[in-house]
Amino acid sequence: MSKSRRRGRFWIVTLAALLTLAATVSLGRWQLSRAAQKEALQAEIEAQRQRPALDQEAFLAIDKPADALHRPVHLRGLWLADQTVYLDNRQMHGVPGFYVLTPFALEGSEQTVMIQRGWVQRNFNDRAQLMPVETPAGLVEVTGRIAPPPAHLLELGKPAAPASAPASAPEGTPAGEAAQPAVGSSPIRQNLDLEAFRSETRLPLRTDLTLQQIGAASEGLQRDWPAPALGVDKHYGYAFQWFGLAALVVILYVWFQFIAPRRKPRHGER
């Protein structure tokens, strides 16, 4: 190969290596910046959880749920047990079961909020047989954290309605009498759309947020809610891969551009 052709190939390979190196390093740095953003968000969530609990008046005045997410709140009202919903295929500690959600009519207002009360294990022998959950009657106080509506899962089909649900309406609850479940609706659901649920039940339900009840296990429910999955480790893993690829490009470039060409004449001399 002529000297001019070797020189041309050298610069083409050099340009390709520089472009690849610039791209991989840039992508690695971007992943690190995403990880830093997620860590800042994680710190913000933890700070919100440590703030004093909002009282009922302050909760009713919230107009931007995003500013109050994860903050504790203390409410007083009535459980509307007839409207309890069981979200299927939800896990806690790796065990499949249901998230149990019940509307909560706030005392002294016409507002209702959906509360994620906890998790109950599935009956593995009969999927439609729901584990018993206690729902206190009358006025009760609930402490929870402001949370977005439950995440939607892939829905392949509509579950059949069980013969009966264990929840029962508390006595002396006019709101519960005024909002009976739609005919043929099932308490077991794959997902819950709050707007559709509000239309179905005709409850004055707030649809821009929910509450996750916190505290020790009670009423047949566990409340070890999983932390928000922010994927910080995933971004660090991707950054490591991109920087590793950049290092590989440098090693290959040095080998094939400088070391390998000098080794060939020596082998030829032998």
N, C-alpha and C positions, 0 to 999 in steps of 0.2 A: 504494500500500500504506500502511495506517495506521501511525502511529508505534508503537503497541503491538505490532502484528504484526512490524514490523521488529525491535523490541527482543527479542521472543520468539525469532525466528529467529536473531538474533545470539547469544543465550545457548545455544541448542540446538547451533549450529555450534561454539561455544566449548567446550561440554562434550564433544562428539564429538572435537574436536581434542585436548583434554587427555587423554582416555582413550586415543586412538590414540598420542599422544606418550608417555604413561606405559608403554604396552605395548611399543612399539618400543625405547625406551631400556632397559627392563627386559630384553628379549630380547637386546639388544646387550651389556649388562653380563654376562648369563649366559654368552654365547658367549666373552667375554673371560675369565671365570672358568674355563670349561672348557679354554681354551687354556693358562691358567696351570697347571691341574692336569696337563695333558699334558706341559708343559715340565718340571714337577717330576718326573713319571714318567720322562721322557727322561733327566734328570740322574741319577735313581736307577739306571736301567739302565746308564748309562755308569760310574757309581761301582762297580756290581757287576762290570763287566767289568775294572776296574782292580784288583780285589782279588786277593790271592795265590790260586793254584790250589789247590783241595782235593785231598788225596791220596785213595787208594782207600778207606781206612778211614773217613775223614770222609764220603765220598760214600755209602758203604753205610749210614751212620748217619742220613742225611737222612730225616726223617719229614714235613716240610712243604716240598714242592718250591717253593711260591710264595716262600718266604724265600730260596731259593738260585738263582732264575732268573737266567740270563745270567752266572753266575759260572763262571770257568774251573775245569776239573777234569782231573786226570791219572790215567789208568787203565791197567791191564795185564791182558791176557787173550787170548782166542782169537776170531777172526772165525768166525761160522757162515755160511759163504758160500752154502751150499745154500738158505738162507732169505732171500737178498737180494731186496729189493722195489724196483721202479722206479715211482715216482709220476709219472704222466703229466701233461702240460699245465702243467709248472712252468717258469718263465722265469728266465733270468739274463742281464742286460744286454740285455733285450728279445728274446732268442732262445729259442724253445720247445725244451723237452727234458724230461729226467727228473731228479727227485731220487732219488739212490741211497741206500737204507737197508739196513743189515745188522745183525742181532743180534750182540751182543758178550758172550761169556761171561766174567765177571770171575774172575780168578785167585784161588784160595783161598776161593771162596764158591759158593753155588748160585744166585746171582742173575745174570740176563741183562738187558742194557739195549739198547734200540734206538738205533743211532747214525745220524744223517743224515750220510753220509760226504761228500757233495758233489753236483755237478750234471754231467750228461753230455748232450751235444747229441743230438737225435733224428735218426735216419736218415730223410731226407725222401722217399727212394725206396721204402723198405719200413719201415713203422711198427713191424712186429714184429721187425725186425732190430736188436738192441741193440748199441751200441758196446762195444768191449772195455773191461773194468774189471779192474785187477789187485787180487787179494785176497791179501795175504801169509799164508803158512801159519805155524803155530806161534805161540808167545807173542809178542805185539807190545805196544807202548805207544802209547796214543792220547791226544791232548790235544784237548779240546773245551769247549764251553760248555753248561751246563744249559739246556734249552729245552723248551717245551711240545710236545706231539705236533703233527705238521704240520697246517696248516689244511685243512679239508675244502672241496673244490670241488663245484660242481653236477655231479651224476652223471646222465648221460642214458642210458647203456647200459654193459654189461659188456664189456670188451675181450676179444678172443679170445686164447688162449694161444699164444705162439710155439713153434716146434718145439724150440728149446733156448735156454738162457740162457748168457751167457758166463762167469758166475761158477762156480767149482768149489770143492768143500769141501776145506779143508786136510787134509793127511794127519795121522793120529793125533789126530783130534778126536772123542772119544766122544760129546760133547754133540750134535754135528752128526748122528752116526749115530742117536742116540736121538730126533731130532726131524726127521723127513722131511716135506716139504711134502705137503699133502693132494692126493689124486689129482685131476687136472684143474684144480688151482689155477694161476694165472698170476702170473709175477713182475711183469708190467705191470698196474698198478692205478690207478684214478682217485683213490682215497682209501685210507687205511689206518686201520682201527679196531684199536687195540692189544689191547683185550679180546678181540675176535674172533680176532685173529692169535694171541694166546696160546692160545686154545682150539683153533685150527686146528693149531698146531705143537706144542702141549703143552710149550712152553718155560717155564721159570720167569722169565717176562719181567716187568719192571717196567712198569706201564701208566700211571703218573701223570706220567712225564717222559720225555724223550729227551735225546740229546746232539747238538749240531752240531759236527762235527769242524772244527777251524780249522787254518790254516797255508797254505803255498803249494800251488799245484796239484800233484797227484801221483796216481799210480795211474790216470791217465786221467780224473781228476775235477777240476773247478774248485770253489773254496770262497769265492767272493765273495758271501757270504750277504747278502741285502737287510736293511737296518735295519728294526726293527719299525715298521709304518705306524701312527703315532699320530694323524695328521690335525691337527696343530697349525695349519698354514696354512689348512686348511678352516675352522676355528673363527674365525680372524682374518677370513677372507673373509665369513663369515656376519655377524660383528659389524659389519664395514664396511657391509654391505647394510642392516642394521637401523638403524644410526646415520644412514645416508644417507636412509632412508625417514623417520626422525624429522625430519631437516633439511628434507626436502621438505614435510612436514606444516606445519612452522613457516612456510615461505615461502608456501605456498598460503593458509594462514590469514591472514597479514598482508596478502597481496594482495587476497583476496576480502572480508575484513572491514574493512579500513581504506583501502587505496589505490584499489581499483575503485569503491567507492561515492562517493568524492570526485571521481573523474574524470568520472562521469556528468553531474553538474550543470554542470561546465565545458563539456562537449560540447554540452549543451542550451542553454547561453547563446549559443553560436556560431550 
